């Protein structure tokens, strides 16, 4: 069976997503043709591409039309994508009967790890107390710390119980939290299985010490979180966003944080990215912005290639695959 690595990122991106051990295993199982990094070269390689049964890719996967797929890849069986969202390229492949596998779950692991660490720090009042200590001294930092209940028995709100949200919920079980969840797609019996309480979005913001956003990124979730919600935050609450910046109205968040300065926002994503010059986020003592670091970075990226190796092995041996994408999933996934 023939395979190819295909990404605009070229060899560097391939080696980052598929580390040496994974590449060796794959090449033992499949005959790999020279990788392709420019869609403009597909025509000159047309005869080679007709032989391809499997594409292995990562960030930089080509966006091809249905006609292009049928023309250049008539024998293609599956695409294994060592990255997260497949929204930019998946549909035409699915329409051609090509199966799609994504490492979205692998990319979710570091996001969940990041989120758990921020939730724990938020419960201790770490963010503002650290900044106050440097700016105004020990006593002011202690005053803020005294507002915080810590991490025993308080309420944590999870917005979106998709793959990442569920992983965060699972990790939170190691701690003594009461977990509230907003997700219209979460079935009641599944909520019971997860050990969480389903509720509306307003309740999440009104009751929870920490609120963490994990909504899928689509038109339905754009501008979904507004002042109506932020204004309900407890005076010592923290809002964490690792979803997407467009899912909230940032000016509404600014307003609510200014009205109650002991509230905190920890934002790994903004809209747009980066934050534009002159934005209030740069000046506000209770806003903490990081440059989209929650997802896979550095060596963490190689986890995604390993997941795709495992998916190929399951696919090729007719075993159950864990991370296959279908049309219905695309309507709710990031």
N, C-alpha and C positions, 0 to 999 in steps of 0.2 A: 504494500500500500504506500502511496506517495503523499508527502506532506510538504508544507512550505511555511516559513515564518513570513508574516506580512504586516508591516507597520511603517508609517512615515518616519518613525524614530530611528529606523535602521538598526544596525548591529548593536549599537550601544543600548538601545531600548530593549532589544531581544535579550541580551545578556543580563540586563538588570532584572527583567521579569522572570526569565528562565535561567536560573543559575547553572553552573557547570554540571552539577550532579543530575539535575533535571534534564538538561540538554543531552547528556550522555545516555540517560535512560530512554529518552524519546528516540534518539538516533539508533539505538539498538533495536527498537521496535518498528521504526518507520524509515522509509527512504526519503530523506529531505533533499529537495532541490534548492538551488541558491535562493536566498531570501530576496524579497522584492520590497522596495521602500518608496517607489514612485509609481503612482497609477498610470502615468504617461508611458511607462515602459511595458505595460501589459500587452499591447498589440504585438510588439516585436517578440514577446515570449509566449504568444498565444498557444503554440503547439505544446509547449511544456506545461502551461497552466491547465490544458485540457486533461492532463494526466493526474491532476491533484485530487486527492480524496479528502484531505484534511487541511484546514488553515489554522495555524497557531498565531495569535496576535496579542497585542496589548494596547496601551494608549497610542493613538495614531492609526487605528484601524481604518482602512479605506471605506468611504461611503460610496457604495456602488448601486446602480439601478438594477431592476429585475432583468432587463435585457442584457446588461453587462455580465451579470452572474451567469445567465444561461449561455452567453456567447463564449466567455472565457473559462468558466468552471462547470462544464456540463456534467462532470462526474463527482462533483463535490458532495460530501456526505455531512460534514459538520464543521463548525467554526468554534474553536476553543479560545476564549478571550480572557487573558490574564490581566484583567482590570475590572472596573466596576460597571457603570451604566453602559448598556448596549443600545440606548435609544437612538443614537445617531446613525446606526447602520443595520440593525437587526431585521426590520420588517421585510425588506426585499428578499433577504435570504430565506426567511420563514415562508414567504410566498412561493419561493422556488422549491420548498420541501427540504431545505437545508436545516439541520438541527443546530441550535445555538446553545453554548454553555459559557457561563460567565463566572468569574471569580469574585462576584460581588460580596459573597460571604467572607472570603478571605480579607477583602478590603474593609469589611465591617469590623473585623477583630480589633485593629488598632483604634478605630473610632470608639468602640465600646470601652476599650481600656482607657483611652483619654477621658471619656465621659465619666467613668467611675472615679478616676482620680480627681476630677474637678468637683464632682458631687461631694466627695469626702472633704476636700479642702474647703468647699463652700460652707459645709456644715460647721466647720471650725472657725469660720470667719477669716480665713487665711488672706484672701485677696485684698480687702480693704485694710485689714490690720497691718499687713506688711507695708502697704503704701503709706498709711498713717504713721507708722513707726519711723520711716525715713523722713517724712515731711514735717511731722509735728511732735514726734517723740513718743517715748514709751507709754506715758499716761493716756494719751489719746488713743493709742492702739489698744490698750487694755480696756478702755471704755467701750470700744467697738466690740471687742471679744466678748464682753459681758452681755451683749445683745444676742449672742448665738447660743442655741440649745445643744450643739454638738450633733453626734451621729447615732443617737440611741432612740429609736422609736418614733422619729418624726416622719412627716409625709414627704415623699418624693413623687413628682409628677412627670410622667413620660408621655410626650405628645408624639403619637405614631408608633404602633406596635408591629412594624415590619420586621425585616430580618435584623437590623441593627437594634431597634427598640427591644425586640425579644431577647437579644443577646445581653443588652444592658440589664434588663429585668432579671435574667438568669444570674448575672454576676452580682447583682444587688442582693441576692438571696444569702450571700455570705455575711450580710450585715442585718441589723435589726431595724429595718425600715418598714413603713406602711406605704405601699406603692399604688398610686392612682394612675389610671391610663385613659387618655382620650384617643380613640381610634374608631371611626364609624364602621370599619370593616372587621373589627375584632368581635367574633362571636361570643355569646355569653358563656358557653361551655368552655371555650378556649381561655377566657379570662379566669374562670375558676381553676382550670388546669395550671395557668401561669401563677395563680395566687395573687391576683391583683383586683382592684376595684375599678370597674368602668365608670366613667363620669363624663360630664360635658366639659368643654374647654374652660368655661368661666370657673367652674369648681376647682379645676387644676390650679389656676392662678390664685384663687382666693384662699385655698387651704394649704398649699405645699410650700415647704421651706426652700426646695430647689425644684426648678422646672427645666426639663431638658427636651429640646426639640429634635425629633427624628422623622419629620414628615418627608414623604417622597416629594421630589422636585418636579412639579407639573403645573399646568395652568389652574387646576382646581385648588391648589394650595397657595397660589400667589396672593400676597397681601392678606393672608388668612388670620394672622395674629395682629391685633390692633390695640389702640388705647383702651378700648372696652375691656380688654384682658389685662394689659400691663397695669392699669390703674387699680386692679384688684389685688396686686401682689402684696404680701405681707411686708411690713416695714424693714424686715431683715432678710427678705427672700433674695434668691439668686436665679437669674435666667441664663441658661447655657444654650448656645446655638451651634450645633455641628451639622445642621441640615443644610439649608441654603438661606442666604440673606434676603432673597426676594419673598420668602414666606411670611415676613413680617414688615410692618410699616415702621421703618427705623426712626422716623421723626416722632412717632407715638411712643416708642421706647424711650427716646431722649426725654420727652415730656414727663413720663412717669418716673424716670430716675431722678430728674431734677426736683420733682414734687416731693419725693421721699429719698433723700441722698444716701440713706443706709441700705437701700436696695442696690443690687449688684448685677451687672451683665458681663458674662464671659462669652466672647464672640470669636469663634474660629472661622466664621464665614460672614461676609457682608455683601451688600448689593449697592453699587458695584464693588468688585474687588480689583485693586486695593481700595481702601477708604479714600475718598477724594480729599484733596487739600482743603483745609478750613472746616472740615466736618467737626461737629461738637464732640464726637468720640475721642478726638485727640486731646481734648482739654479736660474731659470729665474724670474726676478721681475715682468714680465707681464703675467705669467701663474698662474692660481688659480685652484687648484685641490681639489675636495671633494670626499668622499668615497661612491659614488653611493647613495646619499641621496634623490634624486628627487622623486623616487617612494614612494610607501606607506611604512611608518615606524611607529613604535609605535601604537598608537590608530587609526591611519589612516587605518590600515589593516582591521579593522572591517567594514569599508565601503564596502569592497568587499563581505563579507558574506551577508550583507544586500541586495546588488544588486542581489545575487544569490537566496535569499529568494524571492525577487520580481519576478525574472525570473521563479522560480518554481510556484509561485502563478498564473502567467500569463499562464504558460504551462498547469497547472492542470485545469484551467478554460477555456481553448481553446481561450485565448486572444492572441494578438500579442506580441511576445517576442522581446526584443530589442537587445539582445546580443548573438544570436545563431551563431555558427561557422559552415561554410560549406567548402567543398573541395576547391572551387574557392578562398575563402578568405585566405586560408592557403598559397597560392602562393605569396601573397603580404603583409601578416601580419608579425609582428615580431615573 
